[in-house]
Amino acid sequence: MEHRGQKYRRGRLSQAIREEIETILEGELGDPRIGLASVSSVTLAEDTRSARVMVSVAGDDAEAERTLEGLAAARNYVRHELAERLRLRRPPELYFQIDRAAELESRVEQLLGRAKKRAPKNAEPGTEN
């Protein structure tokens, strides 16, 4: 069972890592493969040795794949910068993934809008016609 203090520390550390990676992405990486990307969340493992970095990318799937390649190439640089800025003895291994939550949310909204238009206007929810 994890102690409350450790869980709180891990949450604070993941937030600090997210902010630092966001700063690095905004201005320090000169890789042309990395497009318009932002870090949506960072999830640290319980032992804080690895972190899943969810990145949302503006553009199509090909743009997202190029951005992932660029981030994979810059992984060691980002880890080094995190160690220096946050004074971490062992920065976590970073695993970048595309965050598709915004796309899925818009798709669900679109489907709900369609369903709402198709529903009979005088029918009550939960009753069948």
The first five atom37 places (N, CA, C, CB, O) and aatype in JSON, in Angstrom:
{
  "aatype": [12, 6, 8, 1, 7, 5, 11, 18, 1, 1, 7, 1, 10, 15, 5, 0, 9, 1, 6, 6, 9, 6, 16, 9, 10, 6, 7, 6, 10, 7, 3, 14, 1, 9, 7, 10, 0, 15, 19, 15, 15, 19, 16, 10, 0, 6, 3, 16, 1, 15, 0, 1, 19, 12, 19, 15, 19, 0, 7, 3, 3, 0, 6, 0, 6, 1, 16, 10, 6, 7, 10, 0, 0, 0, 1, 2, 18, 19, 1, 8, 6, 10, 0, 6, 1, 10, 1, 10, 1, 1, 14, 14, 6, 10, 18, 13, 5, 9, 3, 1, 0, 0, 6, 10, 6, 15, 1, 19, 6, 5, 10, 10, 7, 1, 0, 11, 11, 1, 0, 14, 11, 2, 0, 6, 14, 7, 16, 6, 2],
  "atom_mask": [
    [1, 1, 1, 1, 1],
    [1, 1, 1, 1, 1],
    [1, 1, 1, 1, 1],
    [1, 1, 1, 1, 1],
    [1, 1, 1, 0, 1],
    [1, 1, 1, 1, 1],
    [1, 1, 1, 1, 1],
    [1, 1, 1, 1, 1],
    [1, 1, 1, 1, 1],
    [1, 1, 1, 1, 1],
    [1, 1, 1, 0, 1],
    [1, 1, 1, 1, 1],
    [1, 1, 1, 1, 1],
    [1, 1, 1, 1, 1],
    [1, 1, 1, 1, 1],
    [1, 1, 1, 1, 1],
    [1, 1, 1, 1, 1],
    [1, 1, 1, 1, 1],
    [1, 1, 1, 1, 1],
    [1, 1, 1, 1, 1],
    [1, 1, 1, 1, 1],
    [1, 1, 1, 1, 1],
    [1, 1, 1, 1, 1],
    [1, 1, 1, 1, 1],
    [1, 1, 1, 1, 1],
    [1, 1, 1, 1, 1],
    [1, 1, 1, 0, 1],
    [1, 1, 1, 1, 1],
    [1, 1, 1, 1, 1],
    [1, 1, 1, 0, 1],
    [1, 1, 1, 1, 1],
    [1, 1, 1, 1, 1],
    [1, 1, 1, 1, 1],
    [1, 1, 1, 1, 1],
    [1, 1, 1, 0, 1],
    [1, 1, 1, 1, 1],
    [1, 1, 1, 1, 1],
    [1, 1, 1, 1, 1],
    [1, 1, 1, 1, 1],
    [1, 1, 1, 1, 1],
    [1, 1, 1, 1, 1],
    [1, 1, 1, 1, 1],
    [1, 1, 1, 1, 1],
    [1, 1, 1, 1, 1],
    [1, 1, 1, 1, 1],
    [1, 1, 1, 1, 1],
    [1, 1, 1, 1, 1],
    [1, 1, 1, 1, 1],
    [1, 1, 1, 1, 1],
    [1, 1, 1, 1, 1],
    [1, 1, 1, 1, 1],
    [1, 1, 1, 1, 1],
    [1, 1, 1, 1, 1],
    [1, 1, 1, 1, 1],
    [1, 1, 1, 1, 1],
    [1, 1, 1, 1, 1],
    [1, 1, 1, 1, 1],
    [1, 1, 1, 1, 1],
    [1, 1, 1, 0, 1],
    [1, 1, 1, 1, 1],
    [1, 1, 1, 1, 1],
    [1, 1, 1, 1, 1],
    [1, 1, 1, 1, 1],
    [1, 1, 1, 1, 1],
    [1, 1, 1, 1, 1],
    [1, 1, 1, 1, 1],
    [1, 1, 1, 1, 1],
    [1, 1, 1, 1, 1],
    [1, 1, 1, 1, 1],
    [1, 1, 1, 0, 1],
    [1, 1, 1, 1, 1],
    [1, 1, 1, 1, 1],
    [1, 1, 1, 1, 1],
    [1, 1, 1, 1, 1],
    [1, 1, 1, 1, 1],
    [1, 1, 1, 1, 1],
    [1, 1, 1, 1, 1],
    [1, 1, 1, 1, 1],
    [1, 1, 1, 1, 1],
    [1, 1, 1, 1, 1],
    [1, 1, 1, 1, 1],
    [1, 1, 1, 1, 1],
    [1, 1, 1, 1, 1],
    [1, 1, 1, 1, 1],
    [1, 1, 1, 1, 1],
    [1, 1, 1, 1, 1],
    [1, 1, 1, 1, 1],
    [1, 1, 1, 1, 1],
    [1, 1, 1, 1, 1],
    [1, 1, 1, 1, 1],
    [1, 1, 1, 1, 1],
    [1, 1, 1, 1, 1],
    [1, 1, 1, 1, 1],
    [1, 1, 1, 1, 1],
    [1, 1, 1, 1, 1],
    [1, 1, 1, 1, 1],
    [1, 1, 1, 1, 1],
    [1, 1, 1, 1, 1],
    [1, 1, 1, 1, 1],
    [1, 1, 1, 1, 1],
    [1, 1, 1, 1, 1],
    [1, 1, 1, 1, 1],
    [1, 1, 1, 1, 1],
    [1, 1, 1, 1, 1],
    [1, 1, 1, 1, 1],
    [1, 1, 1, 1, 1],
    [1, 1, 1, 1, 1],
    [1, 1, 1, 1, 1],
    [1, 1, 1, 1, 1],
    [1, 1, 1, 1, 1],
    [1, 1, 1, 1, 1],
    [1, 1, 1, 1, 1],
    [1, 1, 1, 0, 1],
    [1, 1, 1, 1, 1],
    [1, 1, 1, 1, 1],
    [1, 1, 1, 1, 1],
    [1, 1, 1, 1, 1],
    [1, 1, 1, 1, 1],
    [1, 1, 1, 1, 1],
    [1, 1, 1, 1, 1],
    [1, 1, 1, 1, 1],
    [1, 1, 1, 1, 1],
    [1, 1, 1, 1, 1],
    [1, 1, 1, 1, 1],
    [1, 1, 1, 1, 1],
    [1, 1, 1, 0, 1],
    [1, 1, 1, 1, 1],
    [1, 1, 1, 1, 1],
    [1, 1, 1, 1, 1]
  ],
  "atom_positions": [
    [[0.84, -1.18, 0.0], [0.0, 0.0, 0.0], [0.89, 1.25, 0.0], [-0.96, 0.0, 1.22], [1.86, 1.34, 0.75]],
    [[0.53, 2.17, -0.83], [1.32, 3.39, -0.96], [0.9, 4.41, 0.1], [1.16, 3.99, -2.37], [-0.28, 4.61, 0.36]],
    [[1.91, 5.04, 0.7], [1.61, 6.06, 1.7], [1.11, 7.33, 1.03], [2.86, 6.36, 2.55], [1.44, 7.61, -0.12]],
    [[0.32, 8.07, 1.76], [-0.29, 9.29, 1.22], [0.78, 10.3, 0.81], [-1.23, 9.92, 2.26], [0.64, 10.95, -0.23]],
    [[1.83, 10.43, 1.59], [2.89, 11.38, 1.28], [3.6, 11.06, -0.02], [0.0, 0.0, 0.0], [3.93, 11.96, -0.8]],
    [[3.83, 9.77, -0.26], [4.48, 9.37, -1.51], [3.59, 9.66, -2.7], [4.84, 7.88, -1.47], [4.07, 10.1, -3.75]],
    [[2.31, 9.41, -2.55], [1.36, 9.67, -3.65], [1.29, 11.17, -3.94], [-0.04, 9.12, -3.3], [1.24, 11.58, -5.1]],
    [[1.28, 11.98, -2.88], [1.24, 13.43, -3.04], [2.51, 13.92, -3.72], [1.08, 14.12, -1.67], [2.45, 14.77, -4.61]],
    [[3.66, 13.39, -3.32], [4.94, 13.78, -3.93], [4.96, 13.4, -5.41], [6.11, 13.11, -3.18], [5.4, 14.18, -6.25]],
    [[4.49, 12.19, -5.72], [4.48, 11.75, -7.11], [3.59, 12.64, -7.96], [4.01, 10.29, -7.2], [3.92, 12.94, -9.11]],
    [[2.46, 13.07, -7.41], [1.58, 13.98, -8.13], [2.23, 15.33, -8.4], [0.0, 0.0, 0.0], [2.13, 15.87, -9.5]],
    [[2.89, 15.86, -7.39], [3.59, 17.15, -7.55], [4.74, 17.02, -8.54], [4.13, 17.65, -6.19], [4.96, 17.91, -9.36]],
    [[5.47, 15.91, -8.47], [6.59, 15.71, -9.38], [6.11, 15.56, -10.82], [7.4, 14.47, -8.97], [6.72, 16.11, -11.73]],
    [[5.02, 14.84, -11.03], [4.51, 14.68, -12.4], [4.05, 16.01, -12.96], [3.36, 13.65, -12.43], [4.22, 16.27, -14.15]],
    [[3.46, 16.86, -12.13], [3.03, 18.19, -12.58], [4.25, 19.05, -12.93], [2.18, 18.89, -11.49], [4.24, 19.76, -13.94]],
    [[5.29, 18.99, -12.1], [6.51, 19.76, -12.38], [7.18, 19.27, -13.66], [7.49, 19.66, -11.19], [7.67, 20.08, -14.45]],
    [[7.2, 17.97, -13.87], [7.78, 17.4, -15.09], [6.98, 17.85, -16.3], [7.83, 15.84, -15.02], [7.56, 18.21, -17.32]],
    [[5.64, 17.84, -16.2], [4.81, 18.29, -17.31], [5.11, 19.74, -17.68], [3.32, 18.14, -16.96], [5.24, 20.07, -18.86]],
    [[5.22, 20.59, -16.68], [5.49, 22.01, -16.94], [6.86, 22.21, -17.58], [5.4, 22.81, -15.65], [7.0, 23.01, -18.51]],
    [[7.86, 21.49, -17.11], [9.22, 21.64, -17.67], [9.3, 21.11, -19.09], [10.24, 20.91, -16.79], [9.91, 21.74, -19.95]],
    [[8.67, 19.97, -19.36], [8.69, 19.42, -20.72], [7.96, 20.38, -21.65], [8.04, 18.01, -20.77], [8.38, 20.59, -22.79]],
    [[6.85, 20.95, -21.18], [6.11, 21.93, -21.99], [7.01, 23.11, -22.35], [4.85, 22.43, -21.22], [7.01, 23.56, -23.49]],
    [[7.78, 23.61, -21.38], [8.7, 24.72, -21.62], [9.77, 24.33, -22.63], [9.35, 25.18, -20.31], [10.11, 25.11, -23.52]],
    [[10.3, 23.13, -22.5], [11.33, 22.66, -23.43], [10.76, 22.53, -24.83], [11.91, 21.3, -22.96], [11.41, 22.92, -25.8]],
    [[9.55, 22.0, -24.96], [8.91, 21.85, -26.27], [8.66, 23.19, -26.94], [7.6, 21.09, -26.13], [8.8, 23.33, -28.16]],
    [[8.3, 24.19, -26.14], [7.94, 25.49, -26.7], [9.12, 26.2, -27.35], [7.36, 26.37, -25.63], [8.95, 26.87, -28.37]],
    [[10.32, 26.07, -26.78], [11.36, 26.91, -27.34], [12.74, 26.33, -27.5], [0.0, 0.0, 0.0], [13.59, 26.96, -28.13]],
    [[13.01, 25.15, -26.96], [14.38, 24.68, -26.96], [14.68, 23.57, -27.95], [14.72, 24.21, -25.61], [15.85, 23.34, -28.28]],
    [[13.68, 22.9, -28.44], [13.92, 21.81, -29.38], [13.84, 22.36, -30.81], [12.9, 20.66, -29.17], [12.81, 22.91, -31.21]],
    [[14.91, 22.2, -31.55], [14.96, 22.73, -32.9], [14.68, 21.69, -33.97], [0.0, 0.0, 0.0], [14.89, 21.95, -35.16]],
    [[14.21, 20.52, -33.57], [13.94, 19.45, -34.52], [12.74, 19.83, -35.38], [13.67, 18.11, -33.79], [11.67, 20.1, -34.85]],
    [[12.9, 19.85, -36.72], [11.78, 20.24, -37.58], [10.64, 19.22, -37.59], [12.28, 20.43, -38.99], [9.53, 19.53, -38.01]],
    [[10.91, 18.0, -37.13], [9.84, 16.99, -37.08], [8.81, 17.3, -36.01], [10.44, 15.61, -36.83], [7.65, 16.89, -36.12]],
    [[9.22, 18.02, -34.98], [8.32, 18.31, -33.88], [7.46, 19.49, -34.26], [9.1, 18.58, -32.57], [7.93, 20.63, -34.36]],
    [[6.18, 19.21, -34.46], [5.25, 20.25, -34.86], [4.68, 21.0, -33.68], [0.0, 0.0, 0.0], [5.31, 21.11, -32.63]],
    [[3.49, 21.49, -33.85], [2.8, 22.22, -32.8], [2.26, 21.2, -31.8], [1.65, 23.12, -33.38], [1.19, 20.61, -32.01]],
    [[3.0, 21.0, -30.71], [2.66, 19.98, -29.73], [2.6, 20.59, -28.34], [3.68, 18.82, -29.77], [3.3, 21.55, -28.03]],
    [[1.75, 20.0, -27.51], [1.68, 20.42, -26.11], [1.52, 19.18, -25.24], [0.51, 21.43, -25.87], [0.94, 18.18, -25.67]],
    [[2.02, 19.26, -24.03], [1.96, 18.14, -23.1], [0.64, 18.23, -22.33], [3.18, 18.13, -22.12], [0.39, 19.21, -21.64]],
    [[-0.19, 17.21, -22.46], [-1.48, 17.25, -21.77], [-1.39, 16.64, -20.38], [-2.54, 16.51, -22.59], [-2.06, 17.11, -19.46]],
    [[-0.58, 15.6, -20.21], [-0.43, 15.02, -18.87], [0.84, 14.18, -18.8], [-1.65, 14.16, -18.51], [1.38, 13.74, -19.82]],
    [[1.3, 13.97, -17.58], [2.43, 13.09, -17.3], [2.0, 12.15, -16.19], [3.72, 13.9, -16.9], [1.53, 12.59, -15.14]],
    [[2.15, 10.85, -16.43], [1.8, 9.85, -15.43], [3.08, 9.13, -15.03], [0.73, 8.85, -15.98], [3.71, 8.46, -15.84]],
    [[3.44, 9.27, -13.76], [4.63, 8.61, -13.24], [4.29, 7.22, -12.73], [5.27, 9.45, -12.13], [3.21, 7.0, -12.19]],
    [[5.22, 6.29, -12.9], [5.06, 4.97, -12.32], [5.21, 5.09, -10.8], [6.09, 3.96, -12.91], [5.73, 6.09, -10.31]],
    [[4.77, 4.08, -10.06], [4.84, 4.14, -8.6], [6.26, 4.32, -8.1], [4.24, 2.89, -8.0], [6.48, 4.98, -7.09]],
    [[7.22, 3.72, -8.79], [8.62, 3.86, -8.36], [9.3, 5.09, -8.95], [9.4, 2.61, -8.74], [10.49, 5.31, -8.71]],
    [[8.58, 5.89, -9.71], [9.05, 7.13, -10.36], [10.23, 6.92, -11.29], [9.43, 8.16, -9.3], [10.97, 7.87, -11.57]],
    [[10.44, 5.71, -11.77], [11.55, 5.46, -12.7], [11.14, 5.62, -14.15], [12.1, 4.08, -12.49], [12.0, 5.69, -15.03]],
    [[9.85, 5.67, -14.41], [9.38, 5.88, -15.78], [8.16, 6.79, -15.75], [9.04, 4.52, -16.46], [7.44, 6.87, -14.76]],
    [[7.96, 7.47, -16.86], [6.83, 8.4, -16.98], [6.25, 8.32, -18.37], [7.26, 9.85, -16.65], [6.98, 8.29, -19.37]],
    [[4.92, 8.28, -18.44], [4.22, 8.32, -19.71], [3.82, 9.77, -19.95], [2.97, 7.37, -19.73], [3.06, 10.35, -19.17]],
    [[4.32, 10.34, -21.04], [4.06, 11.74, -21.37], [3.06, 11.77, -22.51], [5.37, 12.5, -21.75], [3.36, 11.34, -23.62]],
    [[1.85, 12.27, -22.22], [0.8, 12.35, -23.22], [0.92, 13.7, -23.93], [-0.62, 12.17, -22.58], [0.88, 14.75, -23.3]],
    [[1.07, 13.64, -25.26], [1.3, 14.83, -26.07], [0.16, 14.98, -27.07], [2.67, 14.77, -26.8], [-0.17, 14.04, -27.79]],
    [[-0.44, 16.17, -27.1], [-1.44, 16.43, -28.12], [-0.8, 17.23, -29.24], [-2.68, 17.18, -27.52], [-0.07, 18.19, -28.99]],
    [[-1.07, 16.83, -30.47], [-0.43, 17.41, -31.63], [-1.5, 17.97, -32.56], [0.45, 16.37, -32.37], [-2.49, 17.31, -32.86]],
    [[-1.28, 19.21, -33.01], [-2.17, 19.81, -33.99], [-1.79, 19.25, -35.36], [-2.09, 21.37, -33.97], [-0.63, 19.31, -35.76]],
    [[-2.76, 18.72, -36.08], [-2.49, 18.18, -37.41], [-3.03, 16.78, -37.56], [0.0, 0.0, 0.0], [-3.76, 16.28, -36.7]],
    [[-2.64, 16.15, -38.66], [-3.14, 14.81, -38.96], [-2.26, 13.74, -38.31], [-3.2, 14.6, -40.48], [-1.34, 14.04, -37.55]],
    [[-2.57, 12.47, -38.63], [-1.83, 11.35, -38.05], [-0.37, 11.33, -38.5], [-2.5, 10.04, -38.43], [0.5, 10.96, -37.72]],
    [[-0.11, 11.72, -39.74], [1.27, 11.75, -40.23], [2.09, 12.78, -39.45], [1.32, 12.07, -41.74], [3.24, 12.53, -39.1]],
    [[1.49, 13.93, -39.18], [2.15, 14.97, -38.37], [2.42, 14.46, -36.96], [1.29, 16.26, -38.32], [3.49, 14.72, -36.4]],
    [[1.47, 13.73, -36.4], [1.62, 13.18, -35.05], [2.77, 12.17, -35.01], [0.31, 12.53, -34.57], [3.55, 12.15, -34.07]],
    [[2.86, 11.33, -36.04], [3.94, 10.34, -36.09], [5.31, 11.0, -36.21], [3.73, 9.37, -37.25], [6.27, 10.59, -35.56]],
    [[5.4, 12.04, -37.06], [6.67, 12.77, -37.18], [7.06, 13.42, -35.85], [6.58, 13.84, -38.28], [8.23, 13.42, -35.47]],
    [[6.07, 13.97, -35.15], [6.34, 14.58, -33.86], [6.83, 13.54, -32.86], [5.08, 15.28, -33.33], [7.76, 13.81, -32.09]],
    [[6.22, 12.36, -32.86], [6.68, 11.29, -31.96], [8.11, 10.89, -32.26], [5.76, 10.07, -32.07], [8.89, 10.65, -31.34]],
    [[8.46, 10.81, -33.54], [9.83, 10.48, -33.92], [10.8, 11.54, -33.41], [9.96, 10.34, -35.45], [11.86, 11.2, -32.87]],
    [[10.45, 12.8, -33.57], [11.3, 13.89, -33.09], [11.45, 13.88, -31.58], [0.0, 0.0, 0.0], [12.54, 14.12, -31.06]],
    [[10.35, 13.59, -30.87], [10.42, 13.52, -29.41], [11.24, 12.33, -28.94], [9.01, 13.44, -28.82], [11.96, 12.42, -27.95]],
    [[11.14, 11.22, -29.66], [11.95, 10.06, -29.3], [13.44, 10.37, -29.48], [11.55, 8.84, -30.16], [14.27, 9.92, -28.68]],
    [[13.77, 11.12, -30.52], [15.16, 11.49, -30.75], [15.67, 12.46, -29.68], [15.32, 12.12, -32.14], [16.86, 12.47, -29.37]],
    [[14.77, 13.27, -29.12], [15.16, 14.28, -28.12], [14.99, 13.77, -26.69], [14.34, 15.54, -28.32], [15.18, 14.53, -25.75]],
    [[14.63, 12.52, -26.52], [14.34, 11.96, -25.2], [15.47, 12.17, -24.2], [14.04, 10.48, -25.32], [15.23, 12.61, -23.07]],
    [[16.7, 11.85, -24.6], [17.82, 11.97, -23.67], [18.11, 13.42, -23.3], [19.07, 11.33, -24.26], [18.45, 13.71, -22.16]],
    [[17.98, 14.33, -24.25], [18.17, 15.75, -23.97], [17.13, 16.22, -22.95], [18.07, 16.58, -25.26], [17.46, 16.94, -22.01]],
    [[15.87, 15.82, -23.14], [14.81, 16.23, -22.24], [15.05, 15.67, -20.85], [13.44, 15.78, -22.78], [14.86, 16.38, -19.86]],
    [[15.47, 14.41, -20.75], [15.77, 13.8, -19.45], [16.89, 14.57, -18.74], [16.16, 12.32, -19.61], [16.8, 14.84, -17.54]],
    [[17.94, 14.91, -19.49], [19.06, 15.65, -18.91], [18.6, 17.01, -18.38], [20.18, 15.84, -19.96], [18.98, 17.42, -17.28]],
    [[17.79, 17.7, -19.17], [17.27, 19.0, -18.74], [16.38, 18.87, -17.51], [16.49, 19.66, -19.88], [16.44, 19.72, -16.61]],
    [[15.56, 17.83, -17.45], [14.72, 17.61, -16.28], [15.57, 17.39, -15.03], [13.78, 16.42, -16.5], [15.26, 17.91, -13.96]],
    [[16.64, 16.61, -15.17], [17.52, 16.33, -14.03], [18.14, 17.62, -13.51], [18.62, 15.34, -14.42], [18.22, 17.82, -12.3]],
    [[18.57, 18.49, -14.41], [19.19, 19.75, -13.98], [18.17, 20.71, -13.38], [19.9, 20.41, -15.15], [18.41, 21.26, -12.3]],
    [[17.06, 20.91, -14.06], [16.09, 21.92, -13.63], [15.36, 21.54, -12.35], [15.08, 22.16, -14.72], [15.1, 22.4, -11.5]],
    [[15.03, 20.27, -12.21], [14.28, 19.82, -11.04], [15.18, 19.19, -9.98], [13.22, 18.83, -11.46], [14.71, 18.73, -8.94]],
    [[16.48, 19.18, -10.24], [17.48, 18.61, -9.33], [17.13, 17.16, -8.97], [17.58, 19.47, -8.04], [17.06, 16.78, -7.8]],
    [[16.91, 16.38, -10.0], [16.59, 14.96, -9.82], [17.86, 14.13, -9.97], [15.51, 14.5, -10.83], [18.6, 14.3, -10.94]],
    [[18.1, 13.25, -9.03], [19.26, 12.37, -9.14], [19.05, 11.38, -10.27], [19.51, 11.64, -7.81], [19.96, 11.12, -11.06]],
    [[17.84, 10.82, -10.34], [17.5, 9.87, -11.4], [16.22, 10.33, -12.09], [17.33, 8.43, -10.84], [15.13, 10.03, -11.61]],
    [[16.33, 11.05, -13.19], [15.11, 11.45, -13.89], [14.43, 10.21, -14.49], [15.42, 12.49, -15.01], [15.12, 9.25, -14.85]],
    [[13.12, 10.22, -14.6], [12.42, 9.03, -15.12], [12.67, 8.83, -16.61], [10.93, 9.15, -14.86], [12.93, 9.78, -17.35]],
    [[12.59, 7.57, -17.02], [12.6, 7.25, -18.45], [11.3, 7.82, -19.03], [12.72, 5.68, -18.71], [10.23, 7.65, -18.45]],
    [[11.41, 8.49, -20.15], [10.25, 9.13, -20.74], [9.72, 8.31, -21.91], [10.59, 10.55, -21.21], [10.47, 7.86, -22.77]],
    [[8.42, 8.11, -21.92], [7.73, 7.41, -23.0], [6.66, 8.35, -23.53], [7.12, 6.05, -22.52], [5.66, 8.6, -22.86]],
    [[6.86, 8.85, -24.73], [5.93, 9.8, -25.33], [4.82, 9.05, -26.06], [6.66, 10.75, -26.29], [5.08, 8.09, -26.78]],
    [[3.57, 9.51, -25.87], [2.42, 8.94, -26.56], [1.52, 10.07, -27.02], [1.64, 7.95, -25.64], [1.45, 11.13, -26.39]],
    [[0.84, 9.84, -28.13], [-0.1, 10.82, -28.64], [-1.38, 10.76, -27.82], [-0.39, 10.58, -30.15], [-1.93, 9.67, -27.59]],
    [[-1.86, 11.9, -27.37], [-3.1, 12.0, -26.61], [-4.24, 12.28, -27.58], [-3.01, 13.11, -25.51], [-4.31, 13.35, -28.18]],
    [[-5.1, 11.33, -27.74], [-6.21, 11.45, -28.67], [-7.52, 11.8, -27.96], [-6.38, 10.16, -29.45], [-8.59, 11.69, -28.56]],
    [[-7.45, 12.22, -26.73], [-8.67, 12.51, -25.95], [-9.49, 13.62, -26.57], [-8.3, 12.89, -24.51], [-10.71, 13.54, -26.61]],
    [[-8.84, 14.67, -27.07], [-9.58, 15.79, -27.66], [-10.33, 15.33, -28.92], [-8.63, 16.95, -28.0], [-11.48, 15.72, -29.14]],
    [[-9.68, 14.51, -29.73], [-10.33, 13.99, -30.94], [-11.52, 13.12, -30.57], [-9.34, 13.2, -31.8], [-12.59, 13.22, -31.18]],
    [[-11.33, 12.25, -29.58], [-12.42, 11.37, -29.17], [-13.57, 12.16, -28.56], [-11.92, 10.33, -28.17], [-14.73, 11.83, -28.78]],
    [[-13.24, 13.19, -27.81], [-14.28, 14.02, -27.21], [-15.12, 14.72, -28.28], [-13.67, 15.05, -26.26], [-16.35, 14.76, -28.18]],
    [[-14.46, 15.25, -29.29], [-15.21, 15.93, -30.35], [-16.06, 14.92, -31.14], [-14.25, 16.67, -31.31], [-17.17, 15.25, -31.56]],
    [[-15.56, 13.72, -31.32], [-16.32, 12.68, -32.01], [-17.56, 12.29, -31.21], [-15.43, 11.45, -32.26], [-18.64, 12.11, -31.78]],
    [[-17.41, 12.15, -29.9], [-18.55, 11.8, -29.05], [-19.58, 12.93, -29.08], [-18.08, 11.53, -27.6], [-20.78, 12.66, -29.15]],
    [[-19.12, 14.17, -29.01], [-20.04, 15.31, -29.08], [-20.8, 15.31, -30.41], [-19.26, 16.63, -28.91], [-22.0, 15.59, -30.44]],
    [[-20.1, 15.0, -31.49], [-20.73, 14.95, -32.8], [-21.8, 13.86, -32.83], [-19.67, 14.7, -33.9], [-22.9, 14.08, -33.33]],
    [[-21.48, 12.68, -32.31], [-22.44, 11.58, -32.29], [-23.63, 11.89, -31.4], [-21.76, 10.29, -31.83], [-24.77, 11.56, -31.74]],
    [[-23.39, 12.53, -30.26], [-24.49, 12.91, -29.38], [-25.39, 13.94, -30.04], [-23.96, 13.45, -28.05], [-26.61, 13.9, -29.88]],
    [[-24.8, 14.87, -30.78], [-25.58, 15.85, -31.51], [-26.47, 15.21, -32.55], [0.0, 0.0, 0.0], [-27.62, 15.6, -32.72]],
    [[-25.93, 14.22, -33.25], [-26.74, 13.5, -34.24], [-27.88, 12.75, -33.57], [-25.87, 12.51, -35.03], [-29.01, 12.77, -34.06]],
    [[-27.59, 12.1, -32.46], [-28.62, 11.33, -31.76], [-29.71, 12.25, -31.23], [-28.0, 10.53, -30.6], [-30.89, 11.89, -31.23]],
    [[-29.32, 13.41, -30.8], [-30.3, 14.37, -30.27], [-31.23, 14.86, -31.38], [-29.58, 15.57, -29.6], [-32.42, 15.06, -31.15]],
    [[-30.68, 15.05, -32.57], [-31.5, 15.5, -33.7], [-32.49, 14.42, -34.13], [-30.6, 15.9, -34.88], [-33.6, 14.73, -34.53]],
    [[-32.08, 13.16, -34.03], [-32.93, 12.05, -34.47], [-34.01, 11.69, -33.47], [-32.09, 10.84, -34.75], [-35.02, 11.11, -33.84]],
    [[-33.81, 12.03, -32.21], [-34.78, 11.65, -31.17], [-36.1, 12.38, -31.39], [-34.22, 11.97, -29.75], [-36.09, 13.56, -31.74]],
    [[-37.24, 11.69, -31.19], [-38.54, 12.35, -31.31], [-38.66, 13.46, -30.27], [-39.69, 11.33, -31.15], [-38.22, 13.31, -29.13]],
    [[-39.26, 14.55, -30.67], [-39.33, 15.73, -29.81], [-40.25, 15.53, -28.61], [-39.79, 16.92, -30.61], [-39.98, 16.09, -27.54]],
    [[-41.33, 14.75, -28.75], [-42.28, 14.62, -27.65], [-42.05, 13.38, -26.8], [-43.68, 14.6, -28.18], [-42.77, 13.17, -25.83]],
    [[-41.07, 12.55, -27.13], [-40.81, 11.34, -26.37], [-40.01, 11.69, -25.12], [-40.06, 10.28, -27.23], [-39.11, 12.53, -25.15]],
    [[-40.36, 11.02, -24.02], [-39.63, 11.23, -22.79], [-38.44, 10.28, -22.75], [-40.55, 11.03, -21.56], [-38.51, 9.18, -23.3]],
    [[-37.35, 10.69, -22.11], [-36.2, 9.8, -22.02], [-36.56, 8.54, -21.24], [-35.01, 10.51, -21.34], [-37.28, 8.6, -20.24]],
    [[-36.07, 7.41, -21.7], [-36.31, 6.15, -21.02], [-37.55, 5.42, -21.47], [0.0, 0.0, 0.0], [-37.77, 4.28, -21.06]],
    [[-38.39, 6.04, -22.32], [-39.58, 5.37, -22.82], [-39.37, 5.01, -24.27], [-40.84, 6.25, -22.66], [-38.68, 5.72, -25.01]],
    [[-39.97, 3.93, -24.67], [-39.82, 3.48, -26.05], [-41.07, 3.85, -26.85], [-39.56, 1.96, -26.11], [-42.17, 3.91, -26.29]],
    [[-40.9, 4.1, -28.13], [-42.03, 4.41, -29.01], [-42.5, 3.2, -29.74], [-41.67, 5.49, -30.0], [-43.45, 3.28, -30.52]]
  ]
}
